[in-house]
Amino acid sequence: MRRSKLPEWFVLLLPAFIILAAVVLIPLVLSFYSSFTAYRLTRPDSINNWIGFRNYVRLFEDAGFWWAFGRTVFLLTIALNLEMLLGLGLALLVNKVTWGQRGLRTIMMFPMMFSPVLVGFQFKFIFNDNIGLMNNALQSLGLTDQAIPWLVDGGLAMFSIIFAEVWMSTSVFAILILAGLFAVPQDPLEAAKVDGCTPWQTFRHITLPFIMPFIYIALAIRSLDVARAYDIVKIMTNGGPANRTELIWTQLARTGYVDAKMGLANAMGYISIFLAIFFTVYFFRKLNASRQILGMAD
Amino acid sequence: MANVKLKNVVKNYGSLEVVHGINLDVDHNEFVVFVGPSGCGKSTTLRMIAGLEKISGGEISIGDRVVNELPPRARNISMVFQNYALYPHMTVRENLGFTLRIAKKPQSEIDQAVAEASAILSLDPYLDRRPGELSGGQRQRVAMGRAIVRHPDIFLFDEPLSNLDAKLRAQMRVEIKKLHQKVQTTIIYVTHDQVEAMTLADRIVIMRDGYIEQQGTPLEVFEKPVNTFVATFIGSPPMNLLHGRADNSGKNITLDDGVNVAMPSRLAGKYADKDIIFGFRADNIMPVGHTLPQGDESVEIDMTVTLTEPLGAETLLFGEIGGTQVQAKMLNPRIVKPGEKLTFQIDLEKCHVFDAQSEMVLD
């Protein structure tokens, strides 16, 4: 029997190579390849129909796509900033609690435990203009006598989605920032008090630099999350009204699975990946800089 | 520049009282050292003066102002912490100038104050480094610089040298003493190291279990300890303490193993028929032929050496009298083997006698 001539290291690593190829490499190559074809799910043969950069050119010229792209960036910016500020506030408050803090921390994480689809349904109900909780409450309090079309009005629909997003994910920031607050050394805080700092100055000059790395970690994680936002939007508005809440991924799913233009959808996917990469790199740079400042970097 | 007054200051955590009504006057420009074993309340007391701990009772005043309810920032104090407590995200220059920047002083004034402090503590080469790039001694100097810049009424030091190695500690001790001479400010200094206390203090305050046991100049507390705790805490090695009983003439003491020594003449006849503790330092018990010039009163005693610690100029000899360990010093030492029996001379004039019950000194 002839022995295989393959080097030992290769044979030993082969299972890993095979698994990686099957779950990562082949889908990646295939989807990248198909973004250069007129591949339609309804006509499998079309995957051989090489059209070069035509999908990409079409997307670059498609205002609708860039609106969706811009809306995603907008959602990301507003939602992340709100979540960061609210999470910071929440963490600072919980950090002051001396009794029952563990319980509070657990309760704080509840929104993260729900499926985003269910959160979407919940807020679809809350913001419903006829039977929704929000209008009901506003009207009962006498703040308005009209039914506000939360999910139907172009501006309000985006607001409602941001509201749901913030409700669900502020605790990500709160938990991570709280962990950061626990890690702030007490000595510099006391030194600052003695040095003449007011509570606000202590926070601004001492506490904040110490928790910045944690804030950036939360931002990096959440930017990836929001950049691929799909489920909540799908349920609450499905991109409507009149595409006013259409994001990259809702459009992508529509193009790929409803219109069955998988080649085009894959091209969208590859463009949108740059968005995710951009934010991740940006926040990781910030993270490293803030760690360096504290002398924590390697 | 101010004096500090503590009037009946109490601190409790819940039902646990850790400082029991301390009274203390610190004069302007005085260097006062709180010393005591861990848990004696010295740091807590310091932190109450700083305003970092609320006081549970009594009154603290700085200058003529009662500061009980004032936050630390309003007390015009500076504090140097055990772990330096530098701001790791600021350079040395920013650390030094931070307190003035917070007070919104003009940049020119900040620069000048930082330059002054940096000159006093020789920090010039490190001004643009971050604390993480400095050694322990350098960090402690930065911490001190940060305290100087503020021109505070009082300096508070909370065990500032305990994280440094022995050699650096000795160096920094000198620097702190120089600093006090240069900046002429009231200093309150906490340490558990009696050597630091002895070398630095104008006045030592010895604390135990939330009470002040004794206060006085270093020599006073060394030569006239009020009780056995102070006697063993101050001075190294600690004072030898032997239990015994004064006979009914009050002129002789029988130690526990039956050895008789004379009562020091200043006390002779004053305490008859009484259980006492007989105390003497290692410096006052030396083997015959290796002693200091003796006073008029001395007593000889035989002791078997069990252990020796040669220190160069002198050797510490360990032995037992009546089952209690005794440390003696030998000047111009020769080699002594464990098990050797030597005759020692005890200088009675320098001996202390304490009441066996209350452990307070008898005089």
Interface residues (C-beta under 8 A of the other chain):
Chain A: P185 D187 P188 E190 A191 A192 K193 V194 D195 G196 C197 T198 Q201 H205 I206 P209 F210 I293 L294 G295
Chain B: A50 G51 L52 P71 P72 R73 I77 S78 M79 F81 N83 Y84 A85 L86 Y87 P88 H89 F98 T99 I102 A103 R130 P131 G132 E133 R146 R150 L156
